[in-house]
Amino acid sequence: MRCEAEISILQVTPIVVNEDEITERVFRAAQKVFPDREIDASPYLTMGAEDMGYMQEQVGGCYFFVGSANAEENLVYNHHHPKFDFDEQVLITGSAIMAAAAADLLQ
């Protein structure tokens, strides 16, 4: 069985890589805003494509997750599941972290 194949690998979106200094400052901002919450800073790898990669080609940044599950409200399904929904309280959490981080980074 002699055969030949030609394979082309295309980069669909740029990779997302958090800049260390900015990531540390975002982490500290989150700790200040939510001192009583445990923040999981363990590395997280994902194969997802994100527009953040395009932004980070222009300027360093930090992409982070805030978590949106709420077992009491049965909001526990993964993204892309037909029953996926999220606890909208997380919008306040994410906005507070973003605002605190932006204020710190602009100083």
C-alpha positions as CSV (number, residue, x, y, z in Angstrom):
1,M,0.0,0.0,0.0
2,R,2.0,2.9,-1.2
3,C,0.4,6.2,-0.6
4,E,1.3,9.7,-0.1
5,A,-0.4,12.4,2.0
6,E,0.0,16.1,2.2
7,I,-0.8,17.7,5.5
8,S,-1.3,21.4,6.1
9,I,-1.5,22.7,9.6
10,L,-3.1,26.0,10.0
11,Q,-3.1,28.2,13.1
12,V,-6.7,29.3,13.4
13,T,-6.2,31.7,16.3
14,P,-3.1,32.8,18.2
15,I,-2.4,31.1,21.5
16,V,-3.2,32.8,24.7
17,V,-0.3,33.1,27.1
18,N,-0.6,35.2,30.3
19,E,2.1,37.7,31.0
20,D,3.7,36.8,34.4
21,E,3.8,40.4,35.8
22,I,0.2,41.3,34.8
23,T,-1.1,37.9,36.0
24,E,0.5,38.5,39.4
25,R,-1.1,41.9,39.6
26,V,-4.5,40.6,38.6
27,F,-4.2,37.9,41.2
28,R,-3.3,40.5,44.0
29,A,-6.2,42.7,42.9
30,A,-8.6,39.7,43.2
31,Q,-7.2,38.9,46.6
32,K,-7.8,42.6,47.7
33,V,-11.4,42.6,46.4
34,F,-12.3,39.2,47.7
35,P,-10.0,38.5,50.7
36,D,-12.2,35.8,52.1
37,R,-12.4,33.7,48.9
38,E,-10.0,31.0,47.9
39,I,-8.5,31.7,44.6
40,D,-7.3,28.7,42.6
41,A,-4.1,29.9,40.8
42,S,-3.1,26.4,39.5
43,P,-2.1,26.2,35.9
44,Y,-5.0,25.5,33.5
45,L,-4.4,24.4,30.0
46,T,-7.2,24.5,27.4
47,M,-7.4,23.9,23.7
48,G,-10.1,26.5,23.3
49,A,-9.7,29.2,20.8
50,E,-10.2,32.7,22.2
51,D,-10.2,36.2,20.8
52,M,-7.9,37.1,23.7
53,G,-5.0,35.7,21.6
54,Y,-5.4,38.5,19.1
55,M,-5.4,41.1,21.8
56,Q,-2.3,39.6,23.4
57,E,-0.4,39.8,20.1
58,Q,-0.7,43.6,20.6
59,V,-0.3,44.0,24.4
60,G,0.4,41.7,27.3
61,G,-2.5,40.5,29.4
62,C,-4.1,38.0,31.7
63,Y,-6.9,35.7,30.8
64,F,-8.7,34.3,33.8
65,F,-11.8,32.3,34.8
66,V,-14.1,33.4,37.5
67,G,-16.4,30.3,37.7
68,S,-20.1,30.5,37.2
69,A,-21.6,27.3,38.6
70,N,-24.2,27.3,41.3
71,A,-25.3,23.9,42.5
72,E,-28.2,25.4,44.6
73,E,-29.7,26.8,41.4
74,N,-28.8,23.6,39.3
75,L,-26.4,25.7,37.2
76,V,-23.8,22.9,36.9
77,Y,-23.7,22.0,33.2
78,N,-20.5,22.5,31.2
79,H,-20.2,25.0,28.3
80,H,-21.8,23.7,25.1
81,H,-24.3,21.5,27.0
82,P,-27.9,22.2,26.0
83,K,-28.7,23.0,29.7
84,F,-25.8,25.3,30.2
85,D,-26.6,28.5,32.1
86,F,-24.6,30.5,34.6
87,D,-25.1,32.4,37.8
88,E,-25.2,36.0,36.8
89,Q,-23.7,37.0,40.2
90,V,-20.4,36.1,38.5
91,L,-20.7,39.2,36.3
92,I,-20.3,41.3,39.4
93,T,-17.3,39.2,40.6
94,G,-15.6,39.4,37.2
95,S,-16.3,43.2,36.8
96,A,-14.9,43.9,40.3
97,I,-11.7,42.0,39.6
98,M,-11.3,43.7,36.2
99,A,-11.9,47.2,37.7
100,A,-9.5,46.6,40.6
101,A,-6.8,45.2,38.2
102,A,-7.2,48.0,35.8
103,A,-6.9,50.6,38.6
104,D,-3.7,48.9,39.8
105,L,-2.2,48.6,36.3
106,L,-3.0,52.3,35.5
107,Q,-1.1,53.6,38.5
